[in-house]
Each structure stands twice: as structure tokens, then as C-alpha cells.
């Protein structure tokens, strides 16, 4: 009898420990407030006290109900301590104070110094009127002037998008990025809003002038993302004497919704490319105002990653973007292939998507659709996140423009990573049973036969690896292969990279290169070693040189030859080397299938 009672006590203690660990883990991963931690600790203490005084004297049912009450009360605590929405500061942690006043065309503003006072950061500068109400789905309008001095010390909300629960983001950091840090200082959520057309600037501290400028477009499938993420922050380049600008732009249905009624009410007959129009207006703002920050408006490079790179490649052939930048950098996406793999659709397909949206919301007019709250419309992001040919921003496909010699850039730097497709096929892996069927869904008829000859599979491992390679080709690398040849045809100096470096974080997955390229590997991170830091140092120098003068090469750097059509790329790894571009046999199949060059 005594042994049975002792076992029950041990079991009770073990269960309490397990529940306590789970409770506090949920609080941490869900970014709940410190108040929630305190309430949970009090709840557990009361549970122990009441259990000891009363429940051990009663039967099994009350003891069982006590656990149910514990869990229910914890659920109430989760609701009470839900993380509040809070603007993201321009400088994380302690900043170095307020900058001098900067005079722009719309008004005066101040930013903040980084802690070491080496960089000035200006966040949340309005470049357009809020695209809300009657301005939803209209061309962006320049921001109104403001009175007084604007304190540009916090980033504006990210553009309206569907937001996952904080616990989901935490798990992504643990499983995908491997860089999660336990902290009680990050128990809040970043805001999202339809009012998001603001830009941010990083500049070297002090009185500077005529510095080269980089304007960056963030990725996120034209559905998600924000302009303040640390990997592509302007801090690294600002330390190297480059002024960096990035911006929020309309995403999803707010940025890429096309409708005939909208085209009719537009003075330019446009619809469907509002996100691109935002980027163009931001570039115009830079032309007008960047000299006030010490930048040279005649030396602007436009860069982007993933969907941001797709936008960059589109702006290279937009008549509206002519003269707004000189050079471009594209990471891991383009829309220059004869049939772009993603982030792009025909105008007819874009208009057809409008009918489905109206039907889902039981409306028949744009006026009714504008009356629907942005938070509700955000769920339409999956249906509307594609650049289109609207006759205004883009008069034809980029492929057609390049074929005619029409382009805005005078130099290109672009490339891709070894394992681009890895995160996109995590839950759709190839195996010997489904491999051929998957290939034939991508490639029709004899083209599938040719691909299967290039990538034969006789084991599950071969099928899995080959399926990853094919996704790399179709979704990412082939577009860059097209862009490189289009540049050669138009005598545009082009530098192509192939990033393959492994590390403890994202390695060579999609977006894994950004923290290297932008010089933002955290100093204390054990996820990167000395080889990673040396590669980042070299690549940052290449980047700085290219932004400044259109040629990445410089003293002490391995030579990076511009493309000559010989199929060579610069491989970026622990050892920097020149190698053949991967997948060239498969590209021949893609060329034949899509008619490249015809």
C-alpha cells in the first residue's frame, strides 16, 4: 500500500514537471508576455499547494479534474498574455542616439545611430500616401509633406499579408534556421498593415557625399516579407561606404490584383502591377532625395532576392523604370525566361483571377471589394501574387523586350544556390514510385524522356536527389541561364555566381546566401565558422566594388571574369573557383521546349 502511494507521488511529480516544461515552452515559442510567465508560475505553485492540502485526501476523479482545470487555466493565461503588436526599432537593443536633421523634399527627419555610431539608420520614411480606401488598387501617389521633424526611428508595418502564429515562426527558426534564441525581450509581434509604403535607409555616419547607392527589393513570393530582416539589412554595406535603401511595397491581392474595372478607372489603363509601381515610385523618391543623405542619384544599383529578384528583372525592361538605376543584382529568381516559372502570369489569367475573388466574397463591383477589410482580403494572397503584362508597367514580356534590345541596366550580377528547391519540396519528395510521374508533370512528351535520360533513377535516393535537381532547374536556375544569354546578346557585362557553401544555418538553401552577400553574419554566431566569415568578407568586397563601378574585381580578390558565353560561373564556397554552370544538358531541353531564341 505504501509502495503504491509512493509510486503515485512520483508519477504526480513527473507529470507536473512535464506539464510545466510544456507550459513554459509554449509561452516562450508563442512570444507571450512576461505577465504570462508570472501567472503560469503562480498557477503551478497554487496547484502544488492545493493538491497537497486537499486533493490527496480525495478520490481519483477530483485529482483527474484538477489536471483538467490546470490545463484550462493555462489556456486562459495564453489568451491574457498574447503578445502585443509593437513597431520594430530601427536599431535593435541600445542605439547610439539621434542623428542630425536631414532635409528631404517632403520634410525634415532624424534617424538613429547604431550603438557604435558608425552607421545612421532612418526607418519608416513615407514615400507614398497610404494606399487605403479609394487608393486601394490605384497607382501610388507621392506622400504628402509633413510638419515638424519626423522621428524615423522605427520601421513601418510590413505590407498586409497573412500572418502565422508566433509559435510557427519560432519553430521555423528552430527547424529551418537553427538559430533560435530564448529571450524574454522579444515577446511581441511585428505589425502588418495596408498602410506600408515607407522606406528605410542605412548610411555611413557623418558628413558624406556622392556615395554609391543600393536599393533592395525583399522577397517572399510577392505574398509575404518585410524590409527590416537582419540577413539583408543595410548595416554590412553601410560599414563599407554604401548607402542602402529598401522599401515596403504592396503584396498579394493588394499589389497584384488585376480587374477590368480597375483598368478602366486608371488614367493609364493599368491594373495588376501595383507592387511594381510602388517600387518605381520608391526609386523616384531615391532620385529626388538620396543626395540629402550623401548618396549619388546617378549611381544607383537595384537588387533583390527571390520574388524581389523577379521584380528587379521585370523592372529591367519596364519603360517606367528607365533612368532610375544603372546596375542590377538578382538572387535566385528572374522572370526573363520565355515562360517564367513563378511570380508571373498572363494578363488574361490575371483578369480571370478577379472573377473568382469576387465570387468568393459575393460582390460584383470594385467599390464593394474596396469596402472589405484588408485583414479579411489577405487570405486571397495565394490567388494574386504575380507580375503581369498590363501595357503600362510592362508592355510585353521581359523575354520579348530583351530580344528587341530593350533594357534599362548597364550591368548585371546574378546567380543561384546549390539547394534552392530544398525548402519547397520538403513535403513532396521524390521516390522511385512517383519520380517518373512527377517528371512528366513538369515536362511533356519527348522532353520528359530526355530529362529522364539526363537524370535516371534506379533507387529511392537517386529519385529524391534528381527530383531536387529538377526543381532547382525549373523554378530557379534556368531563368538565370536565360538572363545571362539575354545580357550577352545585348552586350551587358554580366557576372554570374553559384553559391554552394555549407554552414550550420540555412547552408545553400534558398536565401542562404543573403547573410554573406550583405555582410551580416552575426559576430557571435557559432553557426558560421572562419571560412564562412572569410567568404562573406570577399563577397561583400565584390558587391561593394560592383555597386560603385559595375565591376566586382579589386585588389586582393580572386578574379571574377564577366560572362563570355562559355558556361562558366564563379563558385562561392570555402575555396572560390571557376566551374561549369550546373545542369547545362537540361537547359538544352528547356530551350527546345520553350523555344528560347526562336
C-alpha positions in Angstrom: 0.0 0.0 0.0 2.8 2.3 1.0 4.7 1.5 -2.3 1.6 2.3 -4.3 1.2 5.6 -2.7 4.9 6.4 -3.3 4.6 5.5 -7.0 1.6 7.8 -7.3 3.6 10.7 -5.8 6.5 10.0 -8.2 4.1 9.9 -11.1 2.4 13.1 -10.0 5.8 14.9 -9.7 6.8 13.6 -13.2 3.6 14.8 -14.7 3.9 18.2 -13.1 7.4 18.6 -14.4 6.3 17.6 -17.9 3.3 20.0 -17.9 5.4 22.8 -16.5 8.1 22.4 -19.2 5.4 22.3 -21.9 3.6 25.4 -20.5 6.8 27.4 -20.4 7.9 26.2 -23.8 4.6 27.3 -25.3 4.9 30.7 -23.6 8.4 31.1 -25.0 7.7 29.9 -28.5 4.5 31.8 -28.7 6.3 35.0 -27.5 3.8 35.6 -24.7 4.4 38.5 -22.3 6.3 38.2 -19.1 2.9 38.6 -17.3 2.0 35.2 -18.7 5.2 33.6 -17.3 4.4 35.1 -13.8 0.8 33.9 -13.9 1.9 30.4 -15.0 4.4 30.2 -12.2 1.7 31.2 -9.7 -0.7 28.7 -11.2 1.7 25.9 -10.8 2.5 26.9 -7.3 -1.1 27.1 -6.3 -1.7 23.7 -7.9 1.0 22.1 -5.8 -0.3 23.8 -2.7 -3.9 22.8 -3.2 -3.0 19.3 -4.3 -1.0 18.8 -1.1 -3.6 20.2 1.2 -6.9 18.9 -0.3 -6.8 16.7 -3.3 -4.6 14.0 -1.9 -7.3 13.3 0.6 -10.0 12.8 -2.0 -10.7 10.3 -4.7 -9.3 9.8 -8.2 -12.0 11.9 -10.0 -11.2 15.2 -8.2 -7.5 14.5 -8.8 -8.2 14.0 -12.5 -10.3 17.1 -12.7 -7.6 19.1 -11.1 -5.3 18.4 -14.1 -8.1 19.4 -16.5 -8.5 22.7 -14.5 -4.8 23.3 -14.6 -4.7 23.0 -18.4 -7.9 25.1 -18.8 -6.4 27.9 -16.6 -3.2 27.8 -18.6 -5.3 28.2 -21.8 -6.8 31.4 -20.2 -3.3 32.6 -19.4 -2.3 32.2 -23.0 -5.2 34.4 -24.1 -4.4 37.0 -21.4 -0.7 37.2 -22.2 -1.0 37.1 -26.0 2.0 39.1 -27.4 1.1 42.7 -28.3 1.8 44.3 -31.7 4.8 46.5 -31.5 6.8 48.6 -34.0 10.2 47.2 -34.8 13.0 49.6 -33.7 15.4 50.8 -36.4 18.3 49.6 -34.2 17.9 46.5 -32.1 18.8 46.9 -28.5 20.5 50.1 -27.4 21.1 52.7 -30.1 23.8 55.4 -30.2 21.4 58.4 -30.1 19.6 60.6 -32.5 21.2 61.8 -35.8 21.3 65.4 -37.1 18.3 66.6 -39.1 18.1 65.6 -42.7 16.1 67.8 -45.1 14.1 65.9 -47.8 11.6 67.2 -50.3 8.7 66.2 -48.1 10.1 67.4 -44.7 12.7 67.2 -42.1 13.6 63.9 -40.3 16.0 62.3 -37.9 17.2 58.8 -37.6 19.3 56.9 -35.0 22.9 55.8 -34.8 23.9 52.2 -34.3 25.4 51.5 -30.9 29.0 52.0 -32.3 27.9 55.2 -34.0 29.4 54.0 -37.3 26.0 53.8 -39.2 22.9 56.0 -39.3 19.6 54.3 -39.8 16.4 56.1 -41.0 13.3 53.9 -40.8 9.7 54.4 -41.7 10.0 57.3 -44.2 6.8 57.7 -46.2 7.3 57.7 -49.9 3.6 57.4 -50.9 0.2 58.1 -49.5 -1.3 55.2 -47.7 -3.0 53.0 -50.4 -6.2 52.6 -48.4 -9.8 53.4 -49.1 -10.2 54.8 -52.5 -6.5 54.5 -53.1 -6.6 50.7 -52.8 -5.7 49.3 -56.3 -4.6 52.6 -57.7 -1.2 53.9 -58.8 0.7 55.1 -55.8 0.7 58.8 -55.1 3.7 60.6 -53.6 3.5 61.1 -49.9 2.3 64.5 -48.5 4.7 66.9 -46.9 4.8 66.8 -43.1 5.3 69.5 -40.5 8.0 69.4 -37.8 10.7 66.8 -37.6 9.8 63.2 -38.3 11.5 60.7 -35.9 12.4 57.9 -38.3 13.5 55.5 -35.6 11.1 52.6 -36.1 10.3 50.5 -39.1 6.8 50.9 -40.6 4.4 47.9 -40.6 5.1 45.1 -43.1 2.8 45.1 -46.0 -0.6 43.4 -45.4 -0.2 39.6 -45.5 -1.5 36.5 -43.8 0.5 36.1 -40.6 1.2 32.8 -38.9 1.1 32.3 -35.2 4.2 33.3 -33.4 4.8 29.7 -32.4 5.0 28.7 -36.0 7.7 31.3 -36.7 9.6 30.1 -33.6 9.5 26.5 -34.8 10.7 27.6 -38.3 13.7 29.3 -36.6 14.5 26.1 -34.7 13.9 23.6 -37.5 14.8 25.6 -40.6 17.3 28.2 -39.5 18.7 26.6 -36.4 19.3 30.0 -34.8 16.5 30.3 -32.2 17.4 32.2 -29.1 15.4 32.0 -25.8 14.6 35.5 -24.6 12.0 37.4 -22.6 12.7 40.7 -24.6 11.1 39.6 -27.8 7.6 38.9 -26.5 5.7 40.9 -29.1 4.6 40.7 -32.8 5.6 43.0 -35.7 2.6 44.9 -37.2 1.2 44.4 -40.7 -0.9 47.0 -42.4 -2.2 48.1 -45.8 -0.5 51.4 -44.9 3.0 50.2 -45.6 4.6 52.3 -48.3 7.6 53.5 -46.4 11.3 53.1 -47.0 14.4 52.7 -44.8 17.9 54.0 -45.3 21.3 52.9 -43.9 24.2 55.3 -44.4 27.8 55.6 -43.1 27.8 58.0 -40.1 28.8 61.6 -40.6 29.0 64.1 -43.5 29.3 62.0 -46.6 28.6 62.8 -50.3 28.4 61.1 -53.7 28.4 57.6 -52.2 27.1 54.7 -54.3 23.5 53.6 -53.6 21.9 50.2 -53.4 18.1 49.9 -53.5 16.9 46.5 -52.3 13.6 44.7 -53.0 12.7 42.0 -50.5 11.4 38.5 -51.4 8.6 36.4 -50.2 6.8 35.1 -53.3 5.1 38.6 -53.6 3.0 37.4 -50.7 5.0 37.9 -47.6 8.1 39.5 -46.3 9.3 42.7 -44.7 12.2 45.2 -45.3 13.9 45.0 -41.9 15.1 41.4 -41.8 18.7 41.2 -40.4 20.1 39.0 -43.2 19.7 41.7 -45.8 19.9 44.7 -43.5 21.9 47.6 -44.9 24.3 47.6 -42.0 27.1 45.5 -43.6 27.2 47.6 -46.8 26.9 50.9 -44.9 30.1 50.0 -43.0 31.7 49.6 -46.4 30.7 53.1 -47.6 27.5 52.2 -49.5 24.1 53.8 -48.8 21.3 51.2 -48.7 17.6 51.8 -49.3 14.8 49.3 -49.1 11.1 49.6 -49.0 7.7 48.1 -48.3 5.6 47.5 -51.3 2.1 46.1 -51.8 1.9 42.3 -51.7 -0.6 39.7 -52.8 -4.0 40.8 -53.7 -3.2 44.4 -52.7 -0.2 44.6 -55.0 -1.0 42.2 -57.9 -4.8 42.1 -58.3 -6.0 42.7 -61.9 -9.5 43.7 -62.9 -11.1 45.2 -66.0 -13.0 47.8 -63.9 -9.7 48.9 -62.3 -8.1 49.2 -65.7 -11.0 51.4 -66.9 -10.8 53.8 -63.9 -7.0 54.1 -64.2 -5.7 57.2 -66.1 -3.0 54.9 -67.5 -5.2 51.9 -68.3 -3.2 49.8 -65.9 -4.1 47.1 -63.4 -2.3 44.2 -61.7 1.2 45.6 -61.1 0.6 47.9 -58.2 3.6 46.4 -56.3 5.9 47.2 -59.1 4.5 50.7 -59.3 5.3 51.1 -55.6 8.9 50.0 -56.3 9.2 52.5 -59.2 7.9 55.3 -57.0 10.4 54.4 -54.3 13.2 54.6 -56.9 11.9 58.0 -58.0 12.0 59.1 -54.3 15.6 58.0 -54.2 16.5 60.0 -57.3 15.0 63.1 -55.7 16.2 62.8 -52.1 19.2 60.5 -51.7 21.7 63.3 -52.1 20.4 64.7 -48.8 21.8 61.5 -47.2 25.1 61.7 -49.0 24.2 59.4 -51.9 24.8 59.8 -55.6 21.4 59.6 -57.5 23.4 58.9 -60.7 25.0 55.8 -59.2 22.1 53.5 -58.1 22.1 49.8 -58.2 18.9 47.8 -57.9 19.0 44.4 -56.1 16.5 41.8 -55.0 16.2 38.2 -53.8 13.7 35.6 -54.8 10.5 37.4 -55.8 12.4 40.6 -55.2 14.8 39.5 -57.9 11.9 38.6 -60.1 10.7 42.2 -59.7 14.2 43.5 -60.5 14.4 41.5 -63.7 10.9 42.9 -64.7 11.9 46.5 -64.0 14.9 46.0 -66.3 12.5 46.1 -69.2 9.8 48.5 -67.8 9.7 51.8 -69.7 8.7 53.4 -66.4 11.9 52.4 -64.7 14.3 53.8 -67.3 16.9 56.1 -65.8 16.1 55.1 -62.2 19.1 52.8 -61.8 22.3 51.8 -63.6 23.1 48.3 -62.5 21.2 45.3 -61.1 21.8 42.3 -58.8 19.5 39.3 -58.9 19.5 36.5 -56.4 17.6 33.3 -57.1 14.9 34.2 -59.5 14.0 36.0 -62.7 11.0 36.4 -65.0 13.1 36.6 -68.2 12.6 33.1 -69.4 10.2 32.6 -72.3 7.8 31.1 -69.8 8.7 32.3 -66.3 8.4 29.6 -63.6 6.8 31.7 -60.9 5.8 35.2 -59.8 4.3 35.8 -63.3 1.2 35.2 -65.3 -0.5 36.4 -68.4 -2.9 39.3 -68.4 -5.9 37.1 -69.3 -5.1 34.8 -66.4 -4.7 37.7 -64.1 -8.2 39.1 -65.1 -9.7 35.6 -64.7 -8.5 35.5 -61.1 -10.6 38.6 -60.4 -13.8 36.8 -61.1 -13.0 34.1 -58.6 -12.2 36.6 -55.9 -15.5 38.5 -56.4 -17.4 35.3 -56.3 -15.8 34.2 -53.0 -16.8 37.4 -51.4 -20.2 37.6 -53.1 -19.5 41.0 -54.6 -19.8 42.3 -58.2 -18.0 45.7 -58.2 -14.6 47.1 -57.1 -16.4 49.5 -54.8 -17.8 46.6 -52.9 -14.4 44.9 -52.8 -12.7 48.0 -51.6 -15.1 48.0 -48.6 -13.9 44.7 -47.4 -11.3 45.0 -44.6 -7.7 44.3 -45.5 -7.3 41.7 -42.9 -10.1 39.6 -44.5 -8.8 40.1 -48.1 -5.3 39.0 -47.1 -6.5 35.4 -47.4 -6.6 35.9 -51.1 -2.8 36.1 -51.3 -2.5 32.7 -52.8 -4.5 33.7 -55.8 -2.9 37.1 -56.6 0.9 37.3 -56.3 2.0 37.5 -60.0 3.5 40.2 -62.2 1.6 40.6 -65.4 1.7 42.4 -68.8 -0.5 45.4 -68.2 0.6 47.5 -71.2 1.9 50.2 -68.9 4.4 48.9 -66.4 5.3 46.1 -68.8 4.3 46.4 -72.4 5.5 42.9 -73.3 7.3 40.1 -71.6 10.8 40.7 -70.5 11.9 37.9 -72.8 10.4 39.8 -75.7 11.9 43.1 -74.7 15.4 41.6 -74.4 15.0 40.0 -77.8 14.4 43.5 -79.2 17.4 45.0 -77.3 15.2 46.9 -74.8 16.6 47.0 -71.3 17.4 49.6 -68.6 20.5 48.2 -66.9 24.1 48.6 -67.9 25.5 45.7 -65.9 24.2 42.6 -64.2 25.4 40.4 -61.2 23.2 37.5 -60.5 23.2 33.8 -59.6 21.7 31.0 -57.6 22.3 28.5 -54.8 23.1 24.8 -54.9 20.0 23.7 -53.0 17.5 26.3 -54.0 14.5 24.0 -54.1 15.2 22.2 -50.8 12.7 24.1 -48.7 10.0 23.9 -51.3 9.9 20.2 -51.7 10.3 19.2 -48.0 6.8 17.6 -48.1 6.8 16.5 -51.7 10.0 14.4 -52.0 10.6 12.2 -55.0 10.9 8.5 -54.7 11.2 5.6 -57.1 7.5 5.1 -57.1 6.4 8.7 -58.0 9.6 10.0 -59.7 8.7 9.5 -63.4 5.1 10.7 -62.9 6.4 13.9 -61.3 8.9 14.5 -64.1 6.2 14.0 -66.7 4.0 16.6 -65.0 6.8 19.1 -65.5 7.9 18.1 -69.0 5.6 16.9 -71.7 6.1 14.1 -74.2 9.6 13.7 -75.5 11.0 16.4 -73.3 10.3 14.3 -70.3 12.0 11.3 -71.9 15.1 13.5 -72.4 15.1 14.7 -68.8 14.8 11.1 -67.6 17.8 10.2 -69.7 19.8 13.0 -68.0 18.5 12.2 -64.5 17.9 8.4 -64.4 16.8 6.9 -61.1 17.1 3.3 -60.0 16.9 3.9 -56.2 14.8 6.0 -53.9 17.9 8.1 -53.1 18.6 8.8 -56.7 14.9 9.7 -57.3 15.0 12.1 -54.3 18.2 13.8 -55.4 17.2 14.1 -59.0 13.8 15.5 -58.1 15.6 18.2 -56.1 17.8 19.0 -59.1 14.9 19.2 -61.5 13.1 21.6 -59.1 16.3 23.7 -58.9 16.3 23.9 -62.7 12.6 24.6 -63.4 12.0 27.0 -60.5 15.3 28.9 -60.3 18.4 28.2 -62.3 17.1 28.1 -65.9 15.8 31.6 -65.6 19.3 32.8 -64.7 20.7 30.9 -67.7 18.2 32.8 -69.9 19.0 36.1 -68.3 22.8 35.6 -68.8 22.4 34.9 -72.5 20.0 37.8 -73.0 22.6 40.1 -71.4 25.3 38.7 -73.7 23.2 39.4 -76.8 22.7 43.0 -75.6 26.4 43.5 -74.6 25.6 43.9 -71.0 28.5 43.0 -68.7 27.4 40.1 -66.5 28.8 38.3 -63.5 27.2 35.0 -62.6 27.8 33.2 -59.2 27.0 29.8 -57.9 26.7 29.7 -54.1 27.4 26.2 -52.5 28.8 27.0 -49.0 27.5 24.8 -46.2 27.0 26.1 -42.7 25.1 25.4 -39.5 22.1 27.5 -40.5 20.5 27.6 -44.0 23.6 26.4 -45.9 23.0 26.7 -49.7 19.2 26.6 -49.4 17.1 29.4 -51.0 18.1 32.7 -49.4 21.0 31.2 -47.6 23.4 33.4 -49.5 22.0 36.7 -48.3 23.7 37.0 -44.9 27.1 36.5 -46.8 26.4 38.9 -49.6 25.2 41.7 -47.4 27.9 41.2 -44.8 25.6 40.5 -41.9 26.8 37.2 -40.4 26.3 37.8 -36.6 29.6 38.2 -34.8 28.9 35.7 -32.0 27.1 33.1 -34.1 28.5 29.6 -33.8 26.5 28.6 -36.9 29.2 30.1 -39.1 32.9 29.4 -39.0 36.0 31.3 -40.1 35.6 30.0 -43.7 32.0 31.5 -43.7 33.3 34.8 -42.5 36.1 35.0 -45.0 33.7 34.2 -47.8 31.4 36.9 -46.7 34.3 39.4 -46.5 35.3 38.6 -50.1 31.8 38.6 -51.4 31.0 41.8 -49.7 34.0 43.4 -51.3 32.9 42.1 -54.7 29.5 43.6 -54.0 30.8 46.9 -52.9 33.0 47.2 -56.0 30.2 46.3 -58.3 27.8 48.8 -56.8 30.4 51.5 -57.0 31.6 50.9 -60.6 30.0 48.0 -62.2 32.9 45.6 -61.8 33.3 43.4 -58.8 37.0 42.9 -59.1 39.6 44.7 -56.9 42.9 44.4 -55.2 43.4 41.1 -53.3 40.3 39.5 -54.6 40.1 36.3 -56.7 39.5 37.3 -60.3 35.8 37.2 -61.3 35.6 37.2 -65.1 32.5 38.5 -66.7 30.4 36.1 -68.6 31.6 35.3 -72.1 29.1 32.6 -73.1 31.4 29.7 -72.2 29.0 28.4 -69.5 31.4 29.2 -66.6 30.3 30.6 -63.2 32.1 31.7 -60.1 31.6 29.1 -57.4 31.4 30.7 -53.9 32.5 28.3 -51.2 35.4 27.9 -48.8 37.5 28.0 -51.9 36.4 30.4 -54.6 36.8 28.9 -58.0 35.5 28.9 -61.6 33.5 25.9 -62.8 31.0 24.9 -65.4 27.4 26.0 -64.7 25.3 23.1 -63.5 22.5 21.5 -65.5 23.6 22.6 -69.0 22.3 19.4 -70.6 18.9 20.0 -69.0 18.9 23.7 -70.2 19.1 22.5 -73.8 15.8 20.5 -73.2 14.2 23.6 -71.7 15.3 25.8 -74.6 13.7 23.4 -77.1 10.6 23.1 -75.0 10.1 26.8 -74.7 11.6 27.9 -77.9 14.4 30.1 -76.5 16.0 32.1 -79.2 13.4 31.4 -81.8 
